[in-house]
Amino acid sequence: MNRRTFLGVAAGLTLADAGAQTPSSIPVIDTHIHLFDTSRPGGVPWPSKNNPAHKVMYQPSLPSRYRKVVDGLGIVGAIEIECSPLLEDNQWVLDVARDDTIMVGTVGHLTPGTPEFRPNLERFHKNPLFRGVRYGLGGQAGQEVDRPEFIADLKALADADLVMDTANPSVSLLEGVVQVSDRVPNLRLVIDHLPQMLRPTESVAQASYDASMKAIKGRPQIYVKVSEVLRRADDKIPVDLDFYRPRIDEVLDVFGIDRVLYGSDWPNADQWLPVPVGFKIVQEYFMGKGRAAAEKYFWRNSIKAYKWVKRTASQPQA
């Protein structure tokens, strides 16, 4: 879908067009959005103004716009996942989140294993909206697991009762998740966007993937976001659940209904289709498993994973 087509779809799309139930009968906590302001002096590190793939989302992405995008979906709270490596952008997000009660938490960008990690963790954790950090663990970053100072910082993160998000999914990232869990078993880990990663076809990679999934299956402290569900096939983006059902089934078989989380990945998801389209697919899937299962996916599990901050009466608590 090119930019002109996307904008036409986004402008004319209603919730009914997307096929989602309206209004939602279940409150929703969106555990994955990004906040940034492309209009600020100096711009932002991500998304890139010069990347053609980022054009559709290169505009200020703030809670006020997010509220409009998800109006009618039943989303009552959101957790921001920091996409900027700039230290002070952690504070910028906390300041923005403070001023809009739809924001129930933020996961910052700090690098474990560096001298700056502990003092910055202590600084930002003074704000109750700061719920953890995000770190990749894939590729070269996966080698960090063997560094004592890296593991010590993750133990400090766990001792602070905070979470570590990790993306983007790959064979090496999943290996890293298992290794971190081995060394810091009380650390809550969240794997982002796993539906985007299909089971590899090469035999060595398959064996690694299967071994990681087997290990993860028995670890209740490891959660997954059923996010970035949409994907391209033959230069098209299917919008029917049946296309995506086998992959969601695979993820659910490993994690079970108690460890899956909803995340829109807004506005990054706009590179595929507007948020209500993806929401409709996961809503149909999890509502098909009964209200109790849908509640776990859409909000109950997020409390266990993130221990987010309730700010309004509409935001549910277990």
N, C-alpha and C positions, 0 to 999 in steps of 0.2 A: 504494500500500500504506500503510495507516494504522499508527500506532505499535503498537496491540494485535496486528494481524496480523503485523507485522514481528517482534515479540518472540516470538510463537508459532512463527514459522518459524525464527528464530535459535536458540530453545531446543531445538527438535526436530531441527535439521538435522545430519546426519552427512556426512562426506566422500562416502560412497557415495551418499547422497541427492543431493548436488550433482553427482555424475557424474564427479568428478575421479578420476584414477588414484591408488591408494594402496598403498604409499607412493610418492612421486614418485621416479622413477629418475634424475632430474637435480637437482642442488642448485640452489637458487633464491636470488638476491639481490633483495630487494624494495627498489626504489630510491625509494619514496615512501610514507612513513608520517608521521603527525603525533603529537607527544607533548605532553601538557598535563595539568594536575591541577586539575580543577574544584573540588576540595575545599579548595584552599589559601585562606588569608585574602585577601579582595579579589577572588576569582574569577579569571577569565582573559578576555583581550580577545576570544578566539574559541575555541570556538563561543559563541554568545550564549544565556544562560539563558532569555531572553524570546522567542527566535525559534522558532516552532513547528517549523520545518524542522530545527532542531538538537536537538530533544528526544531523539531516539534515540541521539545520540552525546554528550549532555551528561553525562558521567561521567568519572572519571579514566582517561586513556589513557596507559598506561605500558607498558614492555617486558614486565612480568610478565603483563599481560592480553593483550597482543599475542601472546605465545607460545602462549597457550591458543586464541586465535582461529584461528591458522594451523597448529595442531598437525596433522601428517599431510600437509601440503602439500609438504614438502621444503624449506621456507624456512629457510636457515641463517644469513642475515644481512639487516640492514635499514638503510636510510639515512633519517634523519629530515629532513623539509623544514619549516623553521620557519614557524609560522603566526601568531606574535605579533610586533607591532611594537615591543615593549618591549625595550630594549637588553639588560637583564640576563637576559631569558629565553633569550638565546643561551648564557649561562653556565649557566643552570639545565639546559638540554638537555644540554650537554656533561657536566655533573656526573651527570645521570641515565644518559647513555650510557656513561660510565666504569664504572658499576657493573653493567652487563649486557653480556656479550660478544656477544649477538646484534646489537648496534648496531655497525656498521662505519663509520659516518660521519654527519655532520649538515651540512645546508646552512642557513646562518644568514640572519637578516634584518638587512641593513645597506643603507643608501641611498647608492649612488654619486653623486658630484657634490656632496657635503656636506663641510664641514671635518672632521667626525668620522669620515669613512669610513676614511681611511688608518690613524689610530692604533687604531681598533677592529679593523680587519682584521689589523693586526700583533698586537694583543692576542690575538684568538681563534685566529689561525693558529698560534700557538705550540703549540696542542693539535692533534696530528695527525689527530684525528677531525673537525676542522673542514675541510670539503671545498669550500666555496664560499658563494655568496650567491644569494638569489632576488630577482628584481625583475620588475615587471610588463611594462613596455614598451608596453602597450596604452593607448588613450585619451590623456589628458593626459600620462601618463608617457612616451609615445612622443616627445614634444617634447624630452625630455632629450637625445636623441641628438645634437642640434645644439649642445650645450653642451661647450666644450673640457674643462672640469673633470670632467664626467661621463665622457667618453671617456678622459681621463687616468687616472681611477680604475679603469676597466675594463682598461686596459693594465696597471695595477699588479696587478689580479686575475689576468690572464693570466700576467704575469711570475712570480707566486707559484705558478703551475701549479695554479690553482683553477678551478672551473667556475661558470657562471651559469645557474641554472634560471630559467625565465620562464613565467608563467601569468597569467590563464587565456586560452586561445586565442581570437583574434579576427582580423579582417582587419588591423586596425591593429597588433596585436601581431606578426603575421607580417611585416609591413612593417618593424617595428622590429628584428626579429631579423636581417633581411637587412642593414639599415643598420648595425647594430652589427658584424655580421660583415665588412662592407665596411671599417669603420674599425679594427677590432681582429681581424684575420684569424686570429691564433693563439689566440684565446679560445674555449674549448670552451663550447658553448651547448646547453642541453637544453630542448626545448619540452614542457611538461607537458600531459597530458590531451587531445591533439589529436583522438582519436576522438570526443570529445563535440561537436566543431565539425564540422558538415556543410558541404559546399561551398555558398556563398551563392547565392541565386537572383537577386538584383538584378545588372544587367549590369556596373555600375561596380565593385561589390564582387567580382564574379566575376573580372573582369580583374585586379584587384589580387591576389586570392587565387592565381590561376593564375601570375601573374608571380613572386610570392613562392615558390611551390612549385617553379617552374622554377629559380629561383636557388638555393634550398636543396638541390635534388637533387644539385648538383655540389659540395657543400661537406661534406667528411667530418668536419669539426669540429662539425657541428650534429647533435645526436641528438634522438630523440623518445621519449616514454613512451607505449606502448600501454596507457594507463591510463584510468580512467573510461570503459570500453567500454560498460557498461550504460547504457541510456537508456529513457525512457518512450515508448510509442507507443499511441495510443488509450487512454490512462489505464492501460496495462498495461506491465510490464517483461518483454519476451521473454527467455527463458533458453536459446534454441537458437542455435547458432553461425551457422546460415544467415542469420539476421536481421542479424547484425553483420559477416558475412564481406565484403560489398562495401566497407564503410568501412575495415576493416583492410587489405584489398587495396589501396585507394587510398593509405593511409599507407605501406604497404610498397613500393609502386611508386616513391614519392618518396625514401624514406630507405634502402631496401635492407635486407638482413638484418644488415648490420654496424653499423647505427645505431639499432636499436630496443631498448627497455628495458622490463622488467617493473616495474610499480608497482601496488600494491593500493589506494593512496589511503586506507588505514585511518586513523582511523575515519570519515572523511568519506564513504567508499563505503557505509557502513551506511545512508545515506539512500536508497539503492537496494535492495540485497540483501546478505546476508552475504558476506564475502570469498570463501569457497569457490565460490560460484556464478560470480562473475566469473572466478575463477582457472580453473575448468573450461573456460570458453569459450576463453580464450587458450591454455590448455594443449592443447586439442583442435586449435586452429588451427595452432600452431607445431609440435606433434608431427607433424601431418600433412605438414609440410615436411621431415621427417627429423630425426634426433637432432642432427646438427651445427647445423642452423638453430635448433632449440629451445635448445641450449646457448648459442648466441650471444645469443638473446633473454633467457633466464633468468639468465645470469650473466657470460658472457665479455665482452659489450659494456659491462657496468657497470664493469668494471675499467678499460677505456679511457676511459670518460666521467668517472668519479669518482676513480679511483686510491684506492679505499677501503682501510681498514686491516684486514688479516687478523688475527683475534683468537683463532680456534680452528682445530683441525685439520680440522674439517668444512667450513670456508669455502674454496672452491677458489681457486686462482691459476693463471693461464695459464702 
